[in-house]
Amino acid sequence: PGSQAAIQLLPRLRRAGKVGVLSPCYAEHAEAWRRAGYVVREVQEQEVDFFLEGLDVLVVVNPNNPTGLNLAPQRLLDWHSRLAQRGGWLVVDEAFMDVTPQFSLAGHAHQVGLIVLRSFGKFFGLAGVRLGFVLAERKLLKLLAEQVGPWAVSGPTRVLGQICLRDTTGQAFQRVRCIEAGQRLFALLERHGFPPQGGCALFQWLITPHAERMHEFMAQRGILLRLFVHDSSLRFGLPDTEADWLRLDEALVAFKDAT
């Protein structure tokens, strides 16, 4: 029921150890491993090679949420190889990967010690549908299934998921739509003096000293941004209709006028 369920359950399948989380990223990864009693170190991209030999598990969100950083598959596979040699895991959360499937490790997930998480609602615009996937070697999937239990995904969700995943023509259209919208969102923010520091086709990421104030200002106008307090940044999702684009445009003008 969403990849969040897997994030919470995976720590149960190992004994206590040291976990590295490539940060900043979706905070629930580090939280789940800490809650399960693991020693968690949040590491920067350039620090991974230094710390890797001391880790039992490395968690990477690719493309990263919220920075949009997209790591090359071969680099991730190299990290996996080093971990797997001593029984370690590489967990790759590909929740935002659907627009760039050429970078996915899904085709390698049969390898022992490589676990790939995929989401559904983000790419298809169906956030209320709780559906996610874990790709891994068969033995681990069996253990995880025992933790999940029966009937975790509802019947209507299964039907809807199958329809969307089989609609390859619709997926190709959605990729083009998202790429164009991502570029438009970048240009819109830049035009108003808020050039994003990162992002991908599904969102843009802005570091600003006004993050908390902008978050509150937009929320009062019915525009919900994801706030990251620790580094004073915001994640902007894609507006839907032309009316939504106009509303965001006008809100950015109003925010500049108010500051």
C-alpha positions in Angstrom: 0.0 0.0 0.0 2.5 2.6 -1.2 6.2 2.4 -1.0 6.0 4.0 2.4 4.9 0.6 3.8 8.1 -1.0 2.4 10.3 1.8 3.9 8.9 1.0 7.3 9.1 -2.8 7.0 12.5 -3.3 5.4 14.4 -2.7 8.7 12.7 -5.7 10.2 14.4 -8.0 7.7 18.0 -7.4 9.1 19.7 -7.4 12.4 21.0 -4.1 13.9 23.8 -2.5 12.0 25.0 0.8 10.4 22.9 2.5 7.7 23.9 5.3 5.5 21.2 7.5 3.9 22.2 9.8 1.0 20.9 13.2 2.2 19.1 15.4 2.1 16.2 13.2 1.0 12.8 11.9 2.0 13.0 12.0 5.8 11.1 8.7 6.4 14.0 6.6 5.2 16.3 7.7 8.0 13.5 7.7 10.5 12.4 4.1 9.8 15.9 2.7 10.3 16.5 4.8 13.5 13.2 3.6 14.9 14.2 0.0 14.3 17.4 0.5 16.4 20.0 0.9 13.6 22.8 3.5 13.7 22.0 5.9 10.9 24.5 8.3 9.3 23.2 10.8 6.8 25.9 11.3 4.1 26.5 13.6 1.2 27.0 12.2 -2.3 30.7 13.0 -2.2 31.1 11.1 1.2 29.6 7.8 0.1 32.8 6.2 -1.1 34.6 7.2 2.2 31.9 5.7 4.5 30.7 2.8 2.4 33.0 0.1 3.9 31.6 0.8 7.3 28.0 0.5 6.3 25.6 -2.5 6.2 23.0 -0.7 4.2 23.0 2.3 1.9 19.8 4.1 1.1 19.6 6.3 -2.0 16.6 8.2 -3.5 17.1 8.4 -7.2 16.1 10.9 -8.6 16.5 12.5 -5.2 13.7 14.1 -3.4 13.9 17.1 -3.0 17.2 18.0 -4.9 16.4 16.2 -8.1 19.9 14.7 -8.2 20.0 11.7 -10.6 22.9 9.3 -10.1 24.2 7.2 -13.0 23.1 3.5 -12.8 26.7 2.3 -13.0 27.8 4.3 -10.0 24.9 2.8 -8.0 25.7 -0.7 -9.2 29.4 -0.2 -8.1 28.1 0.7 -4.6 25.9 -2.3 -4.6 28.7 -4.6 -5.6 30.9 -3.4 -2.7 28.0 -3.8 -0.2 26.8 -7.2 -1.5 30.3 -8.7 -1.1 29.8 -8.6 2.7 26.1 -9.2 2.9 25.1 -5.6 2.7 22.1 -3.9 0.9 21.7 -1.1 -1.5 18.2 0.3 -1.3 17.2 2.6 -4.2 14.0 4.5 -3.9 12.9 5.3 -7.5 9.6 7.0 -6.6 10.2 9.8 -9.2 11.9 7.6 -11.8 9.0 7.0 -14.2 9.8 10.0 -16.4 13.4 8.8 -16.9 13.1 4.9 -17.0 16.5 4.6 -18.7 18.2 5.4 -15.4 16.2 2.7 -13.4 17.9 -0.2 -11.7 14.7 -2.3 -12.1 16.3 -4.6 -14.5 19.1 -5.4 -12.0 16.9 -6.0 -9.0 17.2 -9.8 -9.1 20.7 -9.4 -7.7 21.1 -10.3 -4.1 21.4 -7.2 -1.9 19.8 -4.8 -4.4 16.3 -3.5 -3.4 14.4 -1.1 -5.7 11.3 0.7 -4.5 8.9 2.1 -7.1 5.9 4.4 -6.5 2.7 4.7 -8.5 0.7 7.8 -7.6 3.3 10.5 -8.4 3.8 9.8 -12.1 0.1 9.0 -12.8 -1.2 11.9 -10.7 -3.1 9.6 -8.4 -1.7 10.4 -5.0 -4.7 8.9 -3.1 -4.1 5.5 -4.6 -1.9 3.7 -2.1 0.2 1.4 -4.4 3.9 0.8 -4.5 6.3 -1.9 -5.6 9.4 -3.6 -4.2 11.8 -5.2 -6.8 14.4 -7.6 -5.2 15.5 -11.2 -5.2 12.8 -13.8 -4.5 13.9 -14.8 -1.0 13.8 -11.3 0.3 10.4 -10.6 -1.4 9.0 -13.7 0.4 10.2 -12.4 3.8 8.8 -9.0 3.0 5.4 -10.4 2.0 5.1 -12.1 5.3 5.6 -8.7 7.0 3.0 -7.0 4.8 0.3 -9.6 5.3 -2.7 -10.4 3.1 -4.9 -8.0 1.3 -2.7 -5.0 1.8 -3.7 -3.5 -1.6 -7.4 -3.1 -2.3 -9.2 -4.6 -5.3 -10.0 -1.3 -7.0 -6.4 -0.2 -6.6 -5.2 -3.4 -8.3 -7.5 -2.9 -11.2 -6.6 0.7 -11.7 -2.9 0.0 -11.3 -3.0 -2.7 -14.0 -4.9 -0.4 -16.4 -2.4 2.4 -16.0 0.7 0.2 -16.2 -0.5 -1.5 -19.4 -1.2 1.9 -21.0 2.2 2.4 -22.6 0.8 5.0 -25.0 -0.6 7.0 -22.1 2.7 6.7 -20.2 4.7 8.1 -23.2 2.2 11.1 -23.3 2.6 11.6 -19.6 6.4 11.7 -19.8 6.3 14.4 -22.4 3.7 16.4 -20.5 5.7 16.2 -17.2 9.0 17.2 -18.9 7.4 20.2 -20.5 5.6 21.2 -17.3 8.9 20.8 -15.3 10.7 23.1 -17.7 7.8 25.6 -17.5 7.8 25.6 -13.7 11.6 26.2 -13.7 11.1 29.2 -16.1 8.2 30.6 -14.0 10.1 30.5 -10.8 13.2 31.9 -12.4 11.3 34.8 -14.0 10.1 35.9 -10.6 13.5 35.9 -9.1 13.4 32.4 -7.5 15.7 30.2 -9.7 15.5 26.6 -8.5 18.6 24.9 -7.2 17.5 21.5 -8.3 14.5 19.4 -9.5 13.3 17.0 -12.1 10.3 16.7 -14.4 7.9 16.2 -11.5 9.0 19.1 -9.2 11.4 22.0 -8.7 13.5 22.7 -5.5 14.1 26.2 -4.2 16.5 27.2 -1.4 15.5 30.5 0.0 15.8 32.3 3.4 12.1 33.1 3.0 11.0 29.4 2.8 8.8 29.3 5.9 7.2 32.6 5.1 6.6 31.7 1.4 5.2 28.3 2.5 2.6 30.0 4.8 1.9 32.7 2.2 1.1 30.2 -0.5 -0.9 27.9 1.8 -3.2 30.8 2.6 -3.9 31.0 -1.2 -4.6 27.3 -1.5 -1.1 26.4 -2.9 0.6 23.7 -0.9 4.4 23.5 -1.1 6.6 21.0 0.7 8.7 22.8 3.3 12.1 21.6 4.4 12.9 23.6 7.6 16.4 22.3 8.1 17.8 23.9 5.0 15.2 26.5 4.4 14.0 25.1 1.1 10.7 24.4 -0.7 9.6 21.8 -3.2 7.1 23.0 -5.9 4.9 20.3 -7.6 3.5 20.7 -11.1 0.3 22.9 -11.5 -2.4 21.1 -13.4 -4.7 23.4 -15.3 -4.0 26.8 -16.9 -6.0 28.3 -14.1 -3.5 26.7 -11.6 -0.5 28.1 -13.5 -2.1 31.5 -13.4 -2.8 31.3 -9.7 0.8 30.3 -8.9 2.1 33.1 -11.2 -0.1 35.7 -9.4 0.8 34.4 -6.0 4.5 34.7 -6.7 4.0 38.3 -7.8 2.0 39.0 -4.6 4.7 37.4 -2.5 7.4 39.6 -4.0 5.3 42.7 -3.5 4.8 41.7 0.2 8.5 41.2 0.9 
